[in-house]
């Protein structure tokens, strides 16, 4: 893990939104914690013209691009060509000085460029060589994604850099290794690099691709039409090149007698973090958030406090941001937020729900009922699926999540959105169902 100079690191700020008032005997405290990173340097502006850009301008970075080369990538033949073009576009987006490699993935992982267990350093010459090497990519063989991830990890670990990132493209199911092998690979790679995962076409398994992205704190999406790959790869690489600091953790301190019920990211996507806590001291735990550029994310923190009498108040939790350093030390990013509890007999104060908390509770439920509805539909329980997807339509409509509402309308006929009255469509395009499932965790932010 590399050290950061202060100038590399964006300025972080923390805002807490909550209703701090509890009725007598009330114990559950919920807060939305907004974390914002700004002004981390010139990285974002340089993405558009990476070659005009001196290597020292951004944080040191290494990227591994993993391209599915299994036999199914030849059906249709344009798929492999689109994957080569997309990888070339991503290579063009690398800024000078970034370490990189291209991996061909089948039932084994192969170094396509530069080879010999090394990473190349991006400049006009190596970009050209890498694009030349892509011509050798051909389809044939099976799919064992864990082997691709382990090779990416080995290669990325050879560079002493601040940011390590993977991009993974697959078009099929992970049929040539056991789910346990993939899980073990993800566990060994977690915390070592972040990874965006994309499924191309409609023959891959949504839960596999979203599971990879979730474990490695990256994004997941569907590219139903392979012709869209180049634009998607370019955007993914631009985002990766805009990251300025890695391994940021949300540190949560709670007082004696207080228990953490859950911690989850709720914007821009719903991501459960509760089970990823690592203890960092008495009553203190760290939750990984991955790499940051100039951006803002929202987290829902829920704690259970000891019951108290009217008029009492306490600090229920303290949130801060840290970067772990070698030798067990941490760099504190200087931003913190306080979650409070105040007991009152004012019914109006203690029963009102904070609008941010209410909004994101609804967005988390929306993601959950879409998953449940689609699973029930696959299992043949049409009544159960109708009820869950109807609730999803109702939540999407109420919260103004227009993107999700549009995706839902391709799977159900909406009779009345406010009441969630829907009918399942008799015929649903596989790409539409997979898009809804893949993007089900995308949320809209509350209008502050």
N, C-alpha and C positions, 0 to 999 in steps of 0.2 A: 504494500500500500504506500502510495507516494505522499510526501508532505506537501502542504499547500502554503504558498505565501499568502498573506492577507489580501494582496491585490487580486489574486485569482478568485477569491470567494465572494459571491454576491452578498449584499446586505439582506439579512433575513428579518422579518417582523412577524409577530404572532398577535392575532386578535381573537378574543373569546366572546362568543354569543351564547347567553344562557338566561333562564329564569332562575335566579339564585334562591327564590323563596320557597320554603317547604312548609306544609302544615305540621302541627304538633305530631311527633312520631314518624314523620316522613323520612325516608332513607335514601331514595334514589335521586342522584343528581346527574343531569345530562347537559353537555355543552358541545357546541360546534366550535372547533378551533381552526381558524383560517391562517395558513402559513403562506407567506409571500416572499419570494426572492427577487431582488431587483438589482440592476446595475452591476452585473458581474463582469463587465468588460466589453470588448469589441467583438466577441465571438459571433453573436447573431448577425451583425452587419457583414461579416466576412464570408458568410455561407454562400451568398450569391456569387461571389467571385473568389473561389478558394485559391486560385493561382496568383492573385495579386497580393498575397497575404504572407507575411513572414511567419515561420514556424513558431516563433516565440509569442505570437499574438494571443493564442488560446491555450487552455490547459493541455498538457500532454495527453494523448488519447491513443487507444488501440481498438480496432474494429475487426471482427471476424464475420464474413458473410457465408452462411451455410445454404447451399442450393441443392434442393432435391433432384437427384439424377436417376431415380428409380425408373423401372421400365414403363410405368404408367405416364411418365412425363412425355412420352411419345404419342399419347392419344389425347387430343389431336396433335400432330407434329408441331403446330404453331406454338404449343405450350412451352416446349424446350427453348424455342427461338425467343419467345417473349421473356423467359427467365434469364437467358443470356443477355438480352438487351437491357433488362431491368438491372442486372448486376453491373453491367457497363455504366449505366446511368448513375448508379450508387457510387461507383468508383470515381466517376467524374466529379461527384459532390464532395469527396474527401478533401479536406484542406491540406496544404503542403505540410509535411512533417508528421502527419498522423501515421502510426504503424497500422498495417492491415494485412489480411490474408483472405483467400477464397478457398472454401472447402466444398468438395463434391460429396453429397450424401446418398448412400445406398444402404445395403445391409452392413457396409463398412464405411468409414470416413476416409476421404482421400484429399491430400493437399493438392489443390489445383495450381495455386500461386501463392508465394514464391517457391515453396517446397523446402525440403531438408529441415523441417522443424523450426523454420524462421518466420519472421514477419518482414514484409517490405516496408519501406518508408515512402510515403506518397510524394511524388513529384511528377513532372510531365513524362519522364522516361518510364518510371515504374507503372504509372497509370496506363501507358501504352502497352507495356509488356503484359500487364494483367488482362487487358482487354483482348490481346492476342491469345493469351492462354485460355480465355473463355471459349474460343472456337473449338477447343478440344472437348468441351463438355458434351457428352452424349448420354442418352437414356438407356438404362439396363440394370437389372438387379432389384433388390428388395428395399425395405425401409427399416432402419434401426436408429432412431433419432438420438438415443442416448449416446451412441458412439460419436455422432457429429458434435454433440455438446461437450463431450470429454476432450475431443481433439481441439475444439475451439478454446476450452479452458487451458489446455497445455500450451497452446500457441500464445494466447493473450498473456499468460503468466510470465512469458519470457521478456516482456517489456516493462520497464520501471516507469509506469505512467499513472496519471491521476484518474483517468476515465477508461474503463474497459467495457466494451459493448458488443453484443452479437445481434445479427439479423438472420432469421431462420425462415426459409420458405419450404413448405411441403404441399404435395397435392394428394397424399393418400394416408391411409391408416398405418400406424406403427406396428406392422405385422411380423417383423422379423426379430423382435426381442420381447421379453415379457413386460407387462406393466410395472413389475417390481424393478426391472433393470432401468427403465426410464425414470422411475421415481428415485432410485439410488443415484442416477446421474444428476438429476435436478438437485437433490440434496447436497451432492458434492460440489456443484457449481454455484449454489445459492450464496450470495454475499461476495462472490469472486468476480462476477460480471453481470450486467443487466442484459436482457435480450428481448427484442421485439419478434413476434411470431406471426406469420401470415399463412393462411390456407388459400390455395389457388384452385379454382374449379369447385366441384361439389362432392368429391369422393373422399374427403378427409373427415376426421372426427373432431367436432367442435370442442368437446371437453378436453381432448388431448392438447390442442393448440392453445386454448385459453389457459389450461393448466400450466403449460410451459411458460407463457408470458407472466402468469401470476406468480409462480415460484421464483422467477428471475426478475421480478419488478419491472416488466416491460409492458408493451401494448400488444393486443391481439386484434386481428381483423380478417375479414374475408375479402379476397379479390376474385369475385365470381367469374369475371371475364378476364382471361390472361392478358388481353390487350391493355388492361389497366395497371399492369405490374410496374412498368417503368416509372409512371407518375408516382405510384405509391412508394416504391423504393427510394426515389429521389427525396420525397418528403420525409420518409423515415430517417434517411441519412442526414438531411438538413437538421432535423430535430436532434439527432445524436451529436452532430457537430456543434449544436448550440448548448450542450450540457457543460456546465462550468465547475461543478463540484460533485463528487461521488460519495456514497456511503453515509449520507445524512440520516441520523436517527432521531426520532421523536422520543425524548426522555420524559417519563411520567413519574413524578414523586407523589406519594400519597401518605397522609399521616397514620398514626397507629389506629387500628380499629376500622380502617377504610379498606374496602376490597374493590379491585377493578373488575367491572362486569364485562366491558368490551371496549376495544379501540378499533375503529375502522376508518379507512379513507372513504369519503362519500362524494367527492368531486375531484377530478373530472370523471372518475369511475368509482364504483363500489368495490372495495378491496378489503377483505377481512384481515386484520393484523393481530388480533388478540393472541392467537396461538404462536406468533413469531417473537414474542417477548423474550429478551435475554436479561437476566437479572444484572443490575449495575450498582448495587449497594443496598443498604438497609431501606426497604420500602420504595425502591426505585427500580424501574425497568425501562429498557430501550426497545423501540419498535422501528424496524428498518423502513426507509422511504425511498431508497435508491438514489439516482442521480438527478440533479436539478440544474436547469438553466434559468432564464428570467420567466417565472411562472408563479401561479398561485394554486394551492390545493386546500381542500376542506377535510377535516377529520371529525368524527363523532366520538367523543369520550364519554363513557357512562361509568360512574362509580357509586358504590353503596357506602353510605356513611353511618356512624352510630346514631341511634335515635337521640333527640335532644328536646329540651323544653322551649316553649315560646320565648323569644328574646335572645336566645343563644345564637352565635354565629361561629363558623369555622372555615378554614381553608380546606377545601375538599381535595384539591389536586393542584400540582404545579407542573406546567408543561414547559420544557426547554428543548433546544436543538443542539445536537453535538455531532462531531465527526470522530470516530474512534481513530487513534493513532498507534503506531508501533509501540510495543512495550506496555500496552495496557492503559496508556494515558488517553485523554480526549481533548479535542479542540472544542471549546464552547463557542457557539455562534452568537451568543450575546442576546438572543431574543427569548423572552419568556412570557407566559400567560398564566393567569390565576383563575381557578374554578372555585367558586365560593358556595357556601350553604348558609342560609339565614332562616331560622324558624319563626313563623308568624301565625297569628290567629286571624289575619286578614284573608278571608276566603278568596276574594277576587285576585289578590296577589299570588296566593299559593296554588291556585288552580289554572292560571293562564299558562299556555304553552308558548315558549319562545318560537317566533315564526321560523327562524333558521332550523331549530331542532325539529319542528313539525314537518317542514319541507323535506329535510333529508331522511327523516324516518319514513316518509312516503316514498322517496326515491329508492331506498334500500328495499322496501316492500315490493316496489314495482319490479326491480331486478329479480327478486325471489319468485314472485307469482308468474313471471314470464317463463322462468326455468321450469317451475312446477307444471305449468300449463302445457308446455311443449313436451315434457316427459310423459304426462298423462295422455297426450294426443298420440305419442308414439306407442304407448302401452295399450291403446284402444279404448281408454276411458273417456268417451266423448263428452259426457255430462260434466265430469270433473274438469276436463280441459276447458270447456266453455265457461265454467264458473271462474276459473283462475284467470283466463285470458280476458274475460269480461271485467274482472277487477283491475287487471292491468290497463285496459282501455280507460277505465274510470280514473285511475291514478295519473296516467299520462296526460289525460285531458285536464284534470284539476291542477296539475303542477306546471302546465305549459310545456311539457316535454314533447315538442312537435315532431322531432326526428323519430322517437320511439313510437309515437302515435301513427306515423306514416308506415313504419315497418309492421306494426300490428294489423293495420288495415289490409295488408297483403295476405294475412293468415286468417282473419275473421272478417265477416261483414258486420259493420257497426250499425246497430239499429238506433241506439241512443247512448252517446258517450258519457254524459253526466251520471247516468244510472248504471253504466257498464253493461247494457243489454246488447249482446252480440250473438251471431250465429257462426259456427265454424264453416269455413269455405270447404266445399266438397273436394276441390282440386287446388293444391298449393304447390307452386314451383319450389323445388328443393332449395334453390339458391335463396329464395325469399325466407324460407323457414330457417335456414342456416344463418342468414344475415341477422335475423331477429335474435337468434340464440347467441351469436357471437357478440352482438352489440347491446345485449340486454343490460349490461352493467353501466352503460354510459348514462350519466346524469346531466340535468341542467342545473345551473347554479341558482340559488335563491336570489331574487331581486332585492339587493340590499337597500 
